[in-house]
Structure formats: structure tokens, C-alpha cells
């Protein structure tokens, strides 16, 4: 890396998943298909919940917001990647990179918090069914959503402001298809100790805190289910949280897998390819998990096409 500093940067160069010209049409078609499936699937869930009054419950209220966050999460990165491939131009402006990074962190953190809130909703529904409507009232649900948005916004603003204080070298190329925080920080020529500290502390809190809440909720849920005497009652209780648990496993499983693969492999291109799992594949699969495993959701989606 060249040591010449550049205090003001006009643009970065995203090298993408591959620089081979013959692979670009394949990547374009693949990612366009996955993006359209993700956008359409999550939009159908939102519309089905809005249009069907039977789904105006806390669980589906949070699910509609989760689907919105997934649309935002993928729309932050994939359209720009598709545009770069189509225009054969891998440049992203400095302002565009900071904006993309801000919204990527925002929607990623929001997904994380909403999964925790949804776990709490299932905990109340199964462990305290008689008090469910009292506890999960509209005002409290709105407060949980507001707190999730504020914490996500705080995290994205904090990391974004820290990056604004960095100066960069003349080498502004990195092998990724979007402006990922750690990749951008690694390009800096100035001291990144505070950035690394904030990044790891925030990531630790955002990962450990919500995951602890989810594990606590499901520990209580499993304990309550085991106390149910009838097999039908157990099945009904499990079915109400099966979809959410599947999404939780997919979300955290892919995120942890990408982190471990990045730590084990010195190749940044391999890390970029692995990140496709949680940035694209997971949001694409979520609508299928919730619609295929949920009779109410399947019925509501069918009603949209009648």
C-alpha cells in the first residue's frame, strides 16, 4: 500500500466478487433474481399483513417491520452492485460509500433488535397467555419498535461519524461488492484504534445483548412447553414460534459463519463471497420460512391474488 495520505477522498473502487469479465453476466442475473425474490417476497408479507385484519396482532406487526428492514437491508447494497456490473464501472463516491455503510448498519442492527422483540412476543404469548393482550398492547409494541429504531440509528451514526474522521491512502480499492465497515476502516492511513474499539464494542453489545435476550426467551418457552400435558398443546405452542426460531438460527448462523470464515481465511475476496449468505440469501429465505410454515400467512397471501 502506498503511504501517501489523502485527507479528502472523492471515491472508492469496489472490486466486487470477481473481476473476470465472463462471470459478470452470470453474477448480474443471479443477484438480480435474488433481489427481485427478496423484494417481492417481503413486500407480499407486508401487504398481506396490512390487508388482512386477522393479522393485526403484535406478532405480525413486528413481522411486517422485519420484512421492511430486510427490504432496506438488501436495497442498500444489491442495486448499486447491479448498476456497477451493468455500467462496467466499479466506482462509488465517498458520500455514496458513507451513506451505503450507514443504512447497511442501520437495517442490519434493526433486524437484530426486531428478532429479539419477536422472541419476547413469543415468550409472553406462550408463558403468559392470559396476560398477553394486556402486556403486548399497541402502545407498548410501538415503544419496542421505536427503541429498536433508535438503538439501530445510534449504532449506524456512531460508526459513520467515526469513519468521517479518518484519512485514507491513495490505494482506495477493496475486494467487496459494497462498502463494508471493516473494509473501509482497513483502507485508512490514520490511526484506527478508536474506530476498531467502537466497532468491536458496538458489535459485541449488539450481538451479545439481543442474543442473550433471545436465548432467555426460548429457555422460558421450552420450559413452559415441557409442562404442557397434551401432545396437541405442545404442537400448537411449538408451531407459533417455529418460523421465528428458524429465522433466528439462519440469521445468527450465517453471521457467525461469515465472521469465523473471515477470521480463518486471509483472503478478503473469500470473505466477500461468504458475506453473500447474510446480506442476500438470508433476507431472501425469510419470506419463504414465514409463509410456508404459517397457515394464516399463506391464507392472507392467497387473498391478495383473489
PLY file of the C-alpha trace (Angstrom):
ply
format ascii 1.0
element vertex 306
property float x
property float y
property float z
element edge 305
property int vertex1
property int vertex2
end_header
0.00 0.00 0.00
1.23 3.46 -0.85
1.96 5.62 2.13
0.88 8.94 0.59
-2.04 10.32 2.55
-5.12 11.79 1.00
-7.15 13.80 3.52
-10.18 14.15 1.21
-11.35 11.15 -0.79
-13.67 11.52 -3.77
-14.39 7.84 -4.45
-13.65 4.20 -3.65
-13.33 1.30 -6.07
-15.39 -1.82 -5.32
-13.73 -4.81 -6.93
-16.82 -6.96 -6.42
-16.99 -10.72 -6.06
-14.93 -11.34 -9.20
-13.02 -9.26 -11.74
-13.37 -11.87 -14.50
-15.37 -10.32 -17.35
-17.03 -13.59 -18.41
-18.54 -14.03 -14.93
-20.20 -10.60 -14.81
-23.38 -11.54 -16.77
-23.82 -14.59 -14.54
-23.39 -12.52 -11.37
-25.80 -9.89 -12.70
-28.52 -12.43 -13.48
-28.03 -14.30 -10.21
-28.13 -11.26 -7.95
-30.96 -9.60 -9.89
-33.05 -12.76 -9.45
-32.28 -13.00 -5.73
-33.02 -9.31 -5.20
-36.37 -9.50 -7.00
-37.36 -12.58 -4.99
-36.33 -10.86 -1.75
-38.12 -7.61 -2.54
-41.30 -9.28 -3.82
-41.48 -11.86 -1.02
-41.06 -9.35 1.79
-43.41 -6.85 0.11
-46.10 -9.55 -0.15
-45.78 -10.24 3.56
-46.17 -6.53 4.38
-49.20 -6.16 2.09
-50.81 -9.36 3.38
-50.50 -8.18 6.98
-51.88 -4.73 6.15
-54.83 -6.06 4.14
-55.89 -8.91 6.47
-57.42 -7.66 9.72
-56.92 -11.09 11.31
-53.16 -10.44 11.18
-53.33 -7.15 13.07
-51.61 -8.66 16.10
-48.25 -7.87 17.77
-46.53 -10.87 16.17
-47.44 -9.82 12.63
-46.88 -6.14 13.40
-43.24 -6.93 14.20
-43.02 -9.33 11.25
-44.11 -6.60 8.81
-41.42 -4.30 10.19
-38.88 -7.12 9.97
-39.78 -7.60 6.29
-39.40 -3.85 5.73
-35.95 -3.98 7.35
-34.97 -6.88 5.08
-36.03 -4.90 2.00
-33.95 -1.96 3.21
-31.01 -4.23 4.06
-30.75 -5.70 0.56
-31.73 -2.49 -1.26
-28.75 -0.75 0.35
-26.22 -2.95 -1.44
-27.58 -5.02 -4.34
-28.94 -2.27 -6.67
-25.58 -0.47 -6.59
-23.78 -3.74 -7.29
-26.08 -4.46 -10.26
-25.56 -0.92 -11.58
-21.77 -1.31 -11.34
-21.87 -4.57 -13.30
-24.22 -3.15 -15.93
-22.22 0.08 -16.39
-18.86 -1.73 -16.06
-17.88 0.88 -13.52
-16.84 -0.16 -10.01
-16.55 3.37 -8.59
-18.65 4.51 -5.63
-18.35 8.09 -4.42
-17.10 8.84 -0.92
-20.51 10.24 0.05
-22.24 7.25 -1.52
-19.99 4.85 0.37
-20.65 6.54 3.73
-24.40 6.61 3.02
-24.43 2.95 1.99
-22.48 1.97 5.08
-24.85 3.98 7.31
-28.02 2.32 6.01
-26.43 -1.14 5.89
-25.57 -0.91 9.60
-28.96 0.66 10.38
-31.07 -2.08 8.78
-28.74 -4.87 9.93
-28.98 -3.71 13.55
-32.75 -3.24 13.19
-33.10 -6.85 12.02
-31.15 -7.89 15.09
-33.32 -5.95 17.54
-36.59 -6.97 15.89
-35.66 -10.64 16.20
-35.18 -10.04 19.92
-38.51 -8.23 20.25
-40.25 -11.02 18.34
-38.71 -13.58 20.70
-40.07 -11.60 23.65
-43.50 -11.53 21.98
-43.48 -15.33 21.67
-42.30 -15.63 25.29
-45.27 -13.60 26.52
-47.71 -15.47 24.25
-46.64 -18.92 25.46
-45.57 -18.29 29.04
-48.22 -15.68 29.95
-51.11 -16.29 27.54
-53.79 -14.86 29.85
-51.93 -11.54 30.13
-50.75 -11.39 26.50
-53.16 -8.72 25.25
-52.55 -6.60 28.35
-48.74 -6.78 28.15
-48.41 -6.57 24.36
-50.75 -3.63 23.95
-50.39 -1.30 20.90
-48.63 1.41 22.91
-46.00 -1.00 24.27
-45.46 -2.56 20.83
-44.93 0.90 19.36
-42.44 1.68 22.13
-40.48 -1.53 21.44
-40.33 -0.65 17.75
-39.24 2.92 18.48
-36.45 1.75 20.81
-35.26 -0.72 18.16
-35.08 2.07 15.57
-33.33 4.49 17.92
-30.66 1.99 19.01
-30.04 0.97 15.39
-29.79 4.62 14.34
-27.39 5.35 17.18
-25.12 2.48 16.16
-25.05 3.48 12.48
-24.48 7.18 13.25
-21.70 6.42 15.71
-19.77 4.21 13.30
-20.42 6.59 10.39
-19.15 9.63 12.28
-16.03 7.74 13.34
-15.25 6.94 9.69
-15.64 10.61 8.70
-12.61 11.47 10.84
-10.31 9.04 9.01
-7.85 9.98 6.29
-7.19 7.50 3.51
-4.26 6.35 1.42
-4.11 6.58 -2.36
-4.99 2.89 -2.59
-8.79 3.05 -2.39
-9.62 -0.37 -3.83
-11.06 -3.22 -1.80
-12.40 -6.64 -2.86
-16.04 -6.35 -1.86
-19.36 -5.60 -3.55
-20.40 -2.91 -1.05
-18.85 -0.52 1.47
-18.46 -2.81 4.44
-17.33 -1.03 7.62
-14.24 -3.11 8.41
-13.04 -2.98 4.79
-13.31 0.83 4.70
-11.52 1.23 8.05
-8.68 -1.02 6.85
-8.00 1.36 3.95
-7.33 4.27 6.32
-3.82 5.64 6.77
-4.63 7.45 10.00
-4.85 5.78 13.40
-7.90 3.48 13.56
-7.65 2.45 17.22
-10.81 4.34 18.25
-12.68 3.06 15.21
-11.72 -0.52 15.98
-12.63 -0.05 19.64
-16.06 1.43 18.88
-16.69 -1.13 16.16
-15.90 -4.15 18.33
-17.65 -2.83 21.43
-20.78 -1.94 19.45
-20.75 -5.26 17.61
-20.26 -7.12 20.87
-23.14 -5.32 22.57
-25.42 -5.66 19.56
-24.64 -9.35 19.23
-24.42 -10.48 22.86
-27.29 -8.36 24.22
-30.04 -9.35 21.77
-28.82 -12.95 21.51
-28.91 -13.24 25.31
-32.49 -11.95 25.27
-33.47 -14.46 22.60
-31.84 -17.37 24.45
-33.53 -16.33 27.71
-36.93 -16.12 25.99
-36.59 -19.53 24.39
-35.32 -21.11 27.61
-38.54 -19.98 29.29
-40.60 -21.06 26.25
-39.11 -24.57 26.23
-39.68 -24.85 29.98
-43.35 -23.87 29.54
-43.86 -26.25 26.62
-42.46 -29.18 28.61
-45.07 -28.53 31.28
-47.93 -28.86 28.78
-49.52 -32.29 29.21
-51.24 -32.81 25.84
-49.35 -33.50 22.63
-51.70 -31.19 20.72
-50.98 -28.35 23.11
-47.25 -28.83 22.74
-47.51 -28.88 18.95
-49.59 -25.69 18.91
-47.09 -23.92 21.18
-44.11 -25.03 19.08
-45.80 -24.06 15.81
-46.30 -20.47 16.99
-42.56 -19.90 17.35
-41.12 -22.40 14.84
-40.79 -19.86 12.00
-39.15 -17.27 14.22
-36.69 -19.78 15.64
-35.76 -20.88 12.09
-35.07 -17.27 11.08
-33.03 -16.68 14.26
-30.87 -19.73 13.52
-30.42 -18.64 9.90
-29.59 -15.02 10.83
-27.10 -15.74 13.59
-25.78 -18.92 11.97
-24.80 -17.18 8.73
-23.43 -14.11 10.57
-21.25 -16.22 12.87
-20.21 -18.40 9.93
-19.07 -15.35 7.93
-17.18 -13.98 10.95
-15.37 -17.29 11.51
-14.56 -17.74 7.83
-13.19 -14.18 7.69
-11.02 -14.82 10.74
-9.75 -18.14 9.37
-9.10 -17.01 5.80
-6.59 -14.26 4.94
-8.27 -13.84 1.54
-10.63 -10.78 1.64
-12.34 -11.94 -1.58
-13.38 -15.16 0.16
-14.84 -13.06 2.99
-16.84 -11.02 0.48
-18.25 -14.17 -1.11
-19.17 -15.56 2.31
-20.96 -12.32 3.24
-23.46 -13.01 0.44
-25.08 -15.52 2.80
-26.27 -12.99 5.37
-26.62 -9.95 3.08
-28.65 -11.61 0.31
-29.54 -15.25 0.94
-30.96 -14.86 4.46
-33.34 -11.96 3.61
-34.43 -13.94 0.53
-35.30 -17.06 2.53
-37.12 -15.29 5.38
-40.42 -14.78 3.46
-40.46 -18.46 2.48
-39.90 -19.55 6.07
-42.73 -17.38 7.40
-45.18 -18.10 4.56
-44.61 -21.83 4.12
-44.70 -22.61 7.85
-47.64 -20.33 8.71
-51.21 -21.16 7.65
-52.53 -17.68 8.46
-49.85 -16.05 6.34
-50.44 -18.42 3.41
-54.16 -17.70 3.56
-53.56 -13.93 3.68
-51.20 -14.03 0.69
-53.73 -16.06 -1.33
-56.36 -13.40 -0.58
-54.13 -10.77 -2.21
-54.43 -12.52 -5.57
-58.17 -13.13 -5.49
0 1
1 2
2 3
3 4
4 5
5 6
6 7
7 8
8 9
9 10
10 11
11 12
12 13
13 14
14 15
15 16
16 17
17 18
18 19
19 20
20 21
21 22
22 23
23 24
24 25
25 26
26 27
27 28
28 29
29 30
30 31
31 32
32 33
33 34
34 35
35 36
36 37
37 38
38 39
39 40
40 41
41 42
42 43
43 44
44 45
45 46
46 47
47 48
48 49
49 50
50 51
51 52
52 53
53 54
54 55
55 56
56 57
57 58
58 59
59 60
60 61
61 62
62 63
63 64
64 65
65 66
66 67
67 68
68 69
69 70
70 71
71 72
72 73
73 74
74 75
75 76
76 77
77 78
78 79
79 80
80 81
81 82
82 83
83 84
84 85
85 86
86 87
87 88
88 89
89 90
90 91
91 92
92 93
93 94
94 95
95 96
96 97
97 98
98 99
99 100
100 101
101 102
102 103
103 104
104 105
105 106
106 107
107 108
108 109
109 110
110 111
111 112
112 113
113 114
114 115
115 116
116 117
117 118
118 119
119 120
120 121
121 122
122 123
123 124
124 125
125 126
126 127
127 128
128 129
129 130
130 131
131 132
132 133
133 134
134 135
135 136
136 137
137 138
138 139
139 140
140 141
141 142
142 143
143 144
144 145
145 146
146 147
147 148
148 149
149 150
150 151
151 152
152 153
153 154
154 155
155 156
156 157
157 158
158 159
159 160
160 161
161 162
162 163
163 164
164 165
165 166
166 167
167 168
168 169
169 170
170 171
171 172
172 173
173 174
174 175
175 176
176 177
177 178
178 179
179 180
180 181
181 182
182 183
183 184
184 185
185 186
186 187
187 188
188 189
189 190
190 191
191 192
192 193
193 194
194 195
195 196
196 197
197 198
198 199
199 200
200 201
201 202
202 203
203 204
204 205
205 206
206 207
207 208
208 209
209 210
210 211
211 212
212 213
213 214
214 215
215 216
216 217
217 218
218 219
219 220
220 221
221 222
222 223
223 224
224 225
225 226
226 227
227 228
228 229
229 230
230 231
231 232
232 233
233 234
234 235
235 236
236 237
237 238
238 239
239 240
240 241
241 242
242 243
243 244
244 245
245 246
246 247
247 248
248 249
249 250
250 251
251 252
252 253
253 254
254 255
255 256
256 257
257 258
258 259
259 260
260 261
261 262
262 263
263 264
264 265
265 266
266 267
267 268
268 269
269 270
270 271
271 272
272 273
273 274
274 275
275 276
276 277
277 278
278 279
279 280
280 281
281 282
282 283
283 284
284 285
285 286
286 287
287 288
288 289
289 290
290 291
291 292
292 293
293 294
294 295
295 296
296 297
297 298
298 299
299 300
300 301
301 302
302 303
303 304
304 305
